[in-house]
Amino acid sequence: MKKIFVMAVAALMVTQRVSAQHEEGDLTIQPRIGITMSNLTNTDGAKSKVNVTYGVEFEHFFTDEFSVAAGVLFTDQGAKLNDDVTMNIYYGQLPVTLNYYVLTGLAVKAGIQPGFRVKANVNEDGTKVDFDKFLATLYPGEDVKMSTFDLAFPVGLSYEYCGVTLDARYNWSVLKLIKGVDETVRNQVFVVTLGYKF
């Protein structure tokens, strides 16, 4: 019985290594879907909101331990400003990460992620207002605008088993979201996705 157990564990380890170990020169494509948990800095009373994110990522392996990945992600970020008002910011993100596989299938990653705003609105009791118009109403006659570009540094972990990959990242944004105000408002985003590598 003990021998059978040892053989089963060994077979499982070999299967995991074969299924999750990549070699130098490998190129994978990975559709991803998941959730974003986002908030904004320096916004009193704002609460995190949860939304869907989706996209695709390509990964090239320089060795069996080091790789670089680049992709496209579409996210809905922002925050709940209060119980009745939600801020929605839609981005097209271009994450590029360097990945180091510390164990078979387990990678630590860090990189850079430019983001381009597609649209933004404020939803108050079901009524959506364009965020730029909202700012013009809030700051009449002042040159206050929302940035159309965001830059973040993603850091995180991923684990791959039999091609299925669970990925968790925190995106550390470094640019001001709203120009022309004294407060430094930035995006705060945690992303968890599930993908499959082909």
N, C-alpha and C positions, 0 to 999 in steps of 0.2 A: 504493500500500500504506500509506504514511504517512497519507494522508487518511482511509482506511478506519479505521485504528487510532484517529485523533483523533476521528472521528465515533462510533466504538464507545464510547470513554471518555466522550464528552459525553453520549451516550444513557444510559449507565450512571449518570452523575451526576444526570441529570434524573429517571430512574426512581427512584433512591434518594431524591431530594428529594421527589418526589411520594408515595412510599410511606412515608416516615418523617417528613415534615414535617406538623405539625398547626397549625391556625389558631385564632385567638381564638374561644372558645365551644365548641370541640370537647369531647366527653365520650366517653371510652373505657372499656371494661370488659376486664379482663385476667385470665383464669385463670392461676395460676402453680404450678409444681411444681419442687422442687429439693432441696438438701441443707443441713443445718446441721452446722457443725463447732463443737462446744461444749466448754467446760471451766469450771472454777471457780477463783477466786482463793484464795490462802492455803490450799491443800490439798496438803500435801507428797506428792509421788509421783503425784499424779493426772495422767491422760493424757486427751487430747481424744478424743471419740467422734463418729462421723458417723452422722446419721440423716436421714430424709426429712422435708421440710416441704411444705405445700401450702396453697393458698388462692385468694383473688380480690382484685383491686384495681381501684378506679375512679379515673380521672384526669380532671381538668377543666383546660382550658387557658385562662388569662387572656389570654395573648398567644401568639405562636408560639414564644416563648422561655421563658415562665414558666408553671408549672402547679402544682397541688396534687393529691396522690394520697392516698387513704384505702382501707384494706382490712381483711381478716381473714386471718390466717395461723395454721395449727395446726402447732406444733413439738414435737419431742421433744428436750429439752436434757439437760444433766447432764455427767457425766464418768465415765471408768473410774478408780475409786479405787485398784484394783490389778488384777492379772491375773485375779482371780476375782470381783471385786465391781464392778458397774456401777450408777451412780445415774441413774435416769430421771425427768425432770421434764417433764410434758406441759402445754403452755400454749396458751391461745387468745390470740393477739396482735392488737392493733388499731393497726397502723402508720399514721401520718399524716406525709407528707413534702412539703416544698417542693422543686421541681425546676427547675433552670436548664439549658437546652439550649445548651451552649457551641458545639456544631456540630450539623449536621443529624443527628438520631437519638441524639446523645451527650449525656447529662444527668449533672450532679452533683446530689446530693440530700442533704438533712439533715432531721431531724424529731424526732418524739417517738413513743414506742411503749409504751402501757400493756399489761401482760400479766397474764392471770388463770390461776392454776394450776388445772388440771383434776384431775390426780392426780399422785402421785409415789411411786416405789418403789425399793427396792434389790434388785438381782438378784444373788444369790450362788450360783454353780454351778447355775443354772436354777431356783432357788427364789426367788420374789418375796415381799418383805415390805414392807408399807406404810411409807413413810418416817417418818411421825409416830410409829408404833409403834417403829420402829428408833431414833429419837431418845429416846423414853421409856426404852428399854432402855439406851441409851448414857449418858443423864443421868438416872438414877432420882431422883425426888423434886424435880427442878429444872424451872423453867418455861422449857423450851427448845422452840421450835416453828419450823417452816418457814413463811415468809411465803406467804400465798396471793396476793399481788400483787407484780408486778415493774414497774419503770419503766426504760426504756432510751431512749437517744438514737441512732437509726440514722444512719449517714453512709455514703455510697457512690456508685457509678456505675452507669449503665445504658446499654445501646446497643440501639437498635431498627433493624431492617432488614426491610422488607416485612411489618411487623406483628409479627415475632418479636422478643422482647426478652430480652436477657441482663442480669441484674441481680445486682450483688455489693454486700453491705452488711456493715458491722461494727456490732453493737449494743452500745453502751457502757452497761452497766447501772449504776445509781447507788444502788440500795437493797440493804440486807443481806438475804441469802437466809435465814439462820438467826438467829432472835431469841433472846436470852438467853445468848449466848456472846461472849467477848471478841474472837475472831477476826472480821474483816470478810470474810465469804465472799460473793462476787458472781458472777453469771453472766458468762461471756465467750463471745460467740457471733458466728460469721462465717456469713453466709447467702448462698448462690448459687442463683438460680432462673432458670428458663426459662419465658417466658410468651408469650401471643399476644394482641395488642390488637384488639378488635372495635370 
